Amino acid sequence: MAPLREGRGRWMMMMVPAPRVEDRTRVMMMMLLLRGAEDPRAKQLRQGEGASGMPAIQDLVPVIYNQSEYILHLEAEVKFCKEEVRGIKQRVQVVVLENEKLQSSLTKTLMENTALEST
């Protein structure tokens, strides 16, 4: 999976769709399974009883894989955004330093001109 691609001279994010509601429901069911045997709903899931509309464990494996892929994509997107913010901060610092130099130079020039006019 490549979360970033180059386009028009800069890096752009590839959009990955958010998980579907059904996938989120299945993940919640998987979390229910992980709670343990004391929960009757988990026992029903382990037995693969689909009468209540809950899928069996083997049906949840692709959902978990898709969620893992989506998490990896989001982590890559966060990394990209952090690098972009870091670059913007550096550019802002350069502009601020240049502005301070120009302000200092302008102040010095104005003081020199004022001193010349007063003499």
C-alpha positions, 0 to 999 in steps of 0.5 A, spaced: 500 500 500 502 506 497 499 512 501 502 517 498 504 519 490 507 524 487 503 529 482 505 536 479 511 536 483 509 535 490 506 529 494 499 528 494 495 524 499 491 518 496 484 518 499 482 511 502 475 510 503 473 510 511 470 503 513 463 502 512 458 501 518 458 494 517 465 493 518 465 497 524 459 493 527 463 486 525 469 489 529 465 491 535 463 483 534 470 481 534 471 485 540 465 482 544 469 475 542 475 477 545 471 479 552 471 471 554 467 466 555 462 469 560 459 473 555 453 469 552 453 473 545 461 471 545 459 464 545 454 465 540 459 468 535 464 462 537 459 457 535 457 461 528 450 462 530 447 467 525 440 467 527 441 474 530 445 477 524 452 476 527 457 473 523 462 467 525 469 468 526 472 466 520 467 472 517 471 477 521 478 475 519 477 479 512 474 485 516 480 485 521 485 485 515 481 491 512 481 495 518 489 494 519 490 496 512 486 502 514 490 504 520 496 503 516 494 508 511 492 513 517 499 512 520 502 514 513 498 520 512 499 522 519 507 521 518 506 525 511 502 531 515 507 531 520 513 532 515 509 537 511 508 541 518 515 541 520 517 544 513 512 549 513 515 551 520 522 551 517 519 556 512 516 560 517 522 561 521 526 563 515 521 568 513 521 571 520 529 571 520 529 575 513 523 580 516 527 581 522 534 583 518 530 587 513 526 591 519 533 592 522 536 594 516 530 599 515 531 602 522 538 603 521 537 606 514 532 611 517 536 613 523 542 614 518 538 619 514 535 622 520 542 624 523 544 626 516 538 631 515 539 634 522 546 636 521 
